[in-house]
Amino acid sequence: MITKNIIKFLAASFIGCCISATLTGCSSEEDPYFTANENDSPRILNTDIPEGEGGVPGTIATIDRTQNFKFEVFVTPVHFTTVTWFIDDEQVAEGLTIDVPVLAGDHNLKIVATTTKGLTTSRTCKLVVRPAEGDPALASDAKSRWLTIGTTKTIECENIESITKVFIGKQEATNVSFANGKLTFTIPSMTEGEYPVIIEDGSGNRYGCGLFTVSTEAYVDPGIKETVLWEGDKDINWGELNVNISASDMAAVPVGATIRLEYEMIDAEYHCLRITTPWWGDNAEDQVIPQFDITAETPNPFEFTYTEANKAIVDERGGMLIVGFGYKLKRIIAVEGVAPAEETLWEGDKDINWGEVNVEISASDMAAVPVGATVSLHYEMIDAEYHCLRITTPWWGDNAEDQVIPQFDITAETPNPFEFTYTEANKAIVDERGAMLIVGFGYKLKKVTFKK
């Protein structure tokens, strides 16, 4: 905020201006804070509101949920300007100061200054509110925080005994239930994007649970590869209308992959599906999947495993042919498991504070990390007297041989994520001492990963 020294300076300028007014006059260019009039454009004078970079707003403050957000702005023309404060597009205060409670989470703060003549200016930044110790928390992994519109979601939850309402942004979810530490609700129709999720308990208390992704698409695991083999909109009608995937296109599908057919039922005398080849044939050996009736119980999408026998017949006969009657084929996808480019060792949301709060990754978990792998620490800077990072073990120690990575200061130039190569020496000390311990001060650890 503007310091007392600046305020004293402005006051002194005003007094000096009054004393010298009879001699020299006092122009608006010399003292705009005091002499600006209602016809002038508004300005927010604070130097402690961050500008942000690359279109990403800067963080104005990081506070705990138990603290009110307090701030003061200085504007000109001061006697002709009204200041309004918005958090996540909702007006929460009016005036030069704000002092309000805010739910945990990352929030958009907008400060708008409007003159009596209708001229406006604004500043936008991010307000970070950390949950209090023991607050309710929803699972933080990417899959848990992916909400597909129109589906029912179940998420692990801790530190709460009842949940009666769930809000995704400003919209309320339906079919909310909570039992055995699991929250279930249905995602409403809404615009795709990133939204804060708020839960309400049986007593009416609300808790911010962080940002979630809302999408029309289903979540795709980073360790899963999906290849679209065909996409369209075709009413399947035996030999008149069918879909053939050539042997050359099927060559990219490995044995053991899952083939997924997405379809819609249509009005017809009957409904059935067969997957064969361009040779057709009615014997078992002519089929990829023998003919069957489609009923209300048939899974949609329909999936099957692509076997050695399937591959052999498709390669020999020049393709895989989807036939049948009474359904509209929408898409055919090959799904296969792949080794993830990056594997997660730990994920959470922890403000590192030396021995009070740190992150320990056991030697058994570190056993998955080969020598030569790149280990990455994903973090956020937080408001603190200083910022530093050390990677050690549960034995601690201040000598070089006690460290995985010796202590260093975190600055604006420190890479994020911070990465290092896991050496033979690192592995030896972690194995001997039972774990890798991430300590330090002044940063929030979000995730620890490695790449082979």
Beta strands, then each sheet from edge to edge (+ up, - down):
strand 1: 43-44
strand 2: 59-64
strand 3: 68-72
strand 4: 75-76
strand 5: 81-87
strand 6: 90-94
strand 7: 97-101
strand 8: 105-115
strand 9: 120-130
strand 10: 137-138
strand 11: 146-148
strand 12: 152-158
strand 13: 165-168
strand 14: 171-172
strand 15: 174-179
strand 16: 182-186
strand 17: 193-200
strand 18: 206-215
strand 19: 224-237
strand 20: 243-246
strand 21: 258-265
strand 22: 272-276
strand 23: 289-293
strand 24: 302-305
strand 25: 319-337
strand 26: 343-353
strand 27: 359-362
strand 28: 374-381
strand 29: 388-392
strand 30: 405-409
strand 31: 418-421
strand 32: 435-451
sheet 1: 1+ 4-
sheet 2: 2+ 9+ 8- 5+ 6-
sheet 3: 3+ 7-
sheet 4: 10+ 12- 16+ 15-
sheet 5: 11+ 18+ 17- 13+ 14-
sheet 6: 19+ 25- 20+
sheet 7: 19+ 25- 21+ 24-
sheet 8: 19+ 25- 22+ 23-
sheet 9: 26+ 32- 27+
sheet 10: 26+ 32- 28+ 31-
sheet 11: 26+ 32- 29+ 30-
end
